[in-house]
Amino acid sequence: DAAIDLLISSSTKQWNWANLALNSNPRAIQLLEDNLDSIHEICLKSVWRCLSTNASPAAFELLTRNQDKIHWDLLSYNKNPQAIDLLQRNPSKIDWKMICRNPNAIDILRHRLDTMSKDKKDAICWTRLSSNPNAIDMLISNPSRCNWSILSYSNPNALRILKDNPRKIVYKLLTHNPCIFD
């Protein structure tokens, strides 16, 4: 909060508004909201993009009051539970590639997978889903669609599926994955 006070007391408002929009402090979001009318239009686009990624309750509250400014592709990766609810109410605005990486969107992804016909399963981005730590059960059920490099490299919950598929492991990437120490 002291840094926000320092910012407010400065004689200039030549701030990086987009960085402020990424700040989770409620006072930062209030400061941003108080100055929306004075932010140059070009900068304002970046502000709304950054706010769409900000999972803080204050940022999400500002977004819900300005839904026409939401960048739905970025909101699709926002981990705020309220963002997930908003996406569920607006499925046509979901960016299916981005949401596949969102660990809090598993229910949306499971529903999508369950309601798609077998030939449409590629509507899920399996490469991005392979990095999602909460998607392991979906990946176990669809091993032919997994990206084994991503699973080996970055999914911290992949140990079970990797153990069941040792010939698919990319061992030079596995050394990066924290699951190898579990």
Secondary structure as GFF3:
##gff-version 3
##sequence-region A 1 182
A	DSSP	alpha_helix	2	9	.	.	.	ID=ss1
A	DSSP	alpha_helix	17	22	.	.	.	ID=ss2
A	DSSP	alpha_helix	26	34	.	.	.	ID=ss3
A	DSSP	three_ten_helix	36	38	.	.	.	ID=ss4
A	DSSP	alpha_helix	41	53	.	.	.	ID=ss5
A	DSSP	alpha_helix	57	64	.	.	.	ID=ss6
A	DSSP	three_ten_helix	67	69	.	.	.	ID=ss7
A	DSSP	alpha_helix	72	75	.	.	.	ID=ss8
A	DSSP	alpha_helix	81	89	.	.	.	ID=ss9
A	DSSP	three_ten_helix	91	93	.	.	.	ID=ss10
A	DSSP	alpha_helix	96	99	.	.	.	ID=ss11
A	DSSP	three_ten_helix	103	105	.	.	.	ID=ss12
A	DSSP	alpha_helix	106	115	.	.	.	ID=ss13
A	DSSP	three_ten_helix	118	123	.	.	.	ID=ss14
A	DSSP	alpha_helix	126	129	.	.	.	ID=ss15
A	DSSP	alpha_helix	136	141	.	.	.	ID=ss16
A	DSSP	three_ten_helix	143	145	.	.	.	ID=ss17
A	DSSP	alpha_helix	148	154	.	.	.	ID=ss18
A	DSSP	alpha_helix	159	164	.	.	.	ID=ss19
A	DSSP	three_ten_helix	166	168	.	.	.	ID=ss20
A	DSSP	alpha_helix	171	174	.	.	.	ID=ss21
A	DSSP	three_ten_helix	178	181	.	.	.	ID=ss22
###
